[in-house]
Amino acid sequence: MPLGRMGRPGLIGMAARTAVVAGTATAVSGSVARHQQQKYYDQSQQQAYEAQAQQAAMDQAAAQAVANAQAAQAAQAPAAAPAGGDDMMAKLTQLAQLHAQGILSDDEFAAAKAKLLS
């Protein structure tokens, strides 16, 4: 006859079973926690990447706006230079504009130009 007990496990068997269950639960919960941390980390990385891309797009748009403003200012500068430069050139330009608009006839334009140049 065997000397071991038949039926329910003894105190040592029950402690071993409890240790196995507790160890398994700890391992599973640790795995779940690591999985959640990795998921949240990936989400934060994705948000940071999107924010960086958005900032880069905004910086590029701002640089383009500054370049456009400088180009517009440079385009206006040559037109303003003759008017601010020689007074005779400004008057000739004004006469030419009046003639081009049809306000001055050919004869009136020629007479005003001759008067201005003399």
C-alpha positions as CSV (number, residue, x, y, z in Angstrom):
1,M,0.0,0.0,0.0
2,P,1.3,3.4,-0.9
3,L,1.9,5.7,1.9
4,G,0.8,8.9,0.1
5,R,-2.7,10.3,0.5
6,M,-5.3,9.7,-2.1
7,G,-7.9,12.3,-3.0
8,R,-7.3,16.0,-2.2
9,P,-3.7,17.3,-2.3
10,G,-1.9,18.0,1.0
11,L,-0.7,21.3,2.3
12,I,2.5,21.4,0.3
13,G,0.6,20.5,-2.9
14,M,-2.0,23.3,-2.3
15,A,0.9,25.8,-1.7
16,A,2.6,24.8,-4.9
17,R,-0.6,25.1,-6.9
18,T,-1.3,28.5,-5.4
19,A,2.3,29.6,-6.2
20,V,1.9,28.5,-9.8
21,V,-1.5,30.3,-10.2
22,A,-0.1,33.5,-8.6
23,G,3.1,33.4,-10.8
24,T,1.0,32.9,-13.9
25,A,-1.3,35.8,-12.9
26,T,1.7,38.1,-12.3
27,A,3.3,37.2,-15.6
28,V,0.0,37.8,-17.5
29,S,-0.6,41.1,-15.7
30,G,3.0,42.3,-16.4
31,S,2.6,41.4,-20.1
32,V,-0.7,43.3,-20.3
33,A,0.9,46.3,-18.6
34,R,3.8,46.2,-21.0
35,H,1.5,45.9,-24.0
36,Q,-0.5,48.9,-22.8
37,Q,2.6,51.0,-22.1
38,Q,3.9,50.2,-25.6
39,K,0.6,51.1,-27.2
40,Y,0.5,54.5,-25.3
41,Y,4.1,55.1,-26.2
42,D,3.4,54.4,-29.9
43,Q,0.4,56.8,-29.8
44,S,2.5,59.6,-28.2
45,Q,5.2,59.1,-30.8
46,Q,2.6,59.3,-33.6
47,Q,1.2,62.5,-32.1
48,A,4.6,64.0,-31.8
49,Y,5.4,63.1,-35.4
50,E,2.2,64.7,-36.6
51,A,2.8,67.8,-34.6
52,Q,6.3,68.1,-36.0
53,A,5.0,67.7,-39.5
54,Q,2.3,70.3,-38.9
55,Q,4.9,72.7,-37.5
56,A,7.2,72.1,-40.5
57,A,4.3,72.9,-42.9
58,M,3.5,76.0,-40.9
59,D,7.1,77.1,-41.0
60,Q,7.3,76.5,-44.8
61,A,4.1,78.5,-45.3
62,A,5.4,81.4,-43.2
63,A,8.7,81.4,-45.2
64,Q,6.8,81.4,-48.4
65,A,4.6,84.2,-47.3
66,V,7.7,86.3,-46.3
67,A,9.3,85.5,-49.7
68,N,6.1,86.6,-51.5
69,A,5.9,89.8,-49.5
70,Q,9.6,90.6,-50.2
71,A,9.0,89.9,-53.9
72,A,6.0,92.1,-54.0
73,Q,7.9,94.8,-52.2
74,A,10.8,94.5,-54.6
75,A,8.4,94.7,-57.6
76,Q,6.9,97.9,-56.2
77,A,10.3,99.5,-55.5
78,P,11.4,100.0,-59.1
79,A,8.1,101.7,-59.9
80,A,8.6,104.0,-57.0
81,A,12.2,104.8,-57.8
82,P,11.6,107.0,-60.9
83,A,8.9,109.0,-59.2
84,G,11.2,109.6,-56.1
85,G,14.3,110.2,-58.3
86,D,14.5,112.9,-60.9
87,D,11.6,115.4,-60.9
88,M,11.7,115.7,-64.6
89,M,11.5,111.9,-65.1
90,A,8.5,111.9,-62.8
91,K,6.8,114.6,-64.8
92,L,7.5,112.8,-68.1
93,T,6.2,109.6,-66.7
94,Q,3.0,111.3,-65.6
95,L,2.6,112.9,-69.0
96,A,3.1,109.5,-70.7
97,Q,0.4,108.0,-68.5
98,L,-2.0,110.8,-69.2
99,H,-1.4,110.4,-73.0
100,A,-1.8,106.6,-72.7
101,Q,-5.1,107.0,-70.9
102,G,-6.3,109.3,-73.6
103,I,-6.6,112.4,-71.4
104,L,-3.9,114.2,-73.5
105,S,-4.0,114.2,-77.3
106,D,-0.9,113.7,-79.4
107,D,-0.4,117.4,-79.9
108,E,-1.0,118.3,-76.3
109,F,1.5,115.5,-75.2
110,A,4.1,116.8,-77.7
111,A,3.7,120.4,-76.5
112,A,3.9,119.5,-72.8
113,K,6.9,117.3,-73.4
114,A,8.7,120.0,-75.4
115,K,7.9,122.6,-72.7
116,L,9.2,120.3,-70.0
117,L,12.4,119.4,-71.9
118,S,13.3,123.1,-72.7
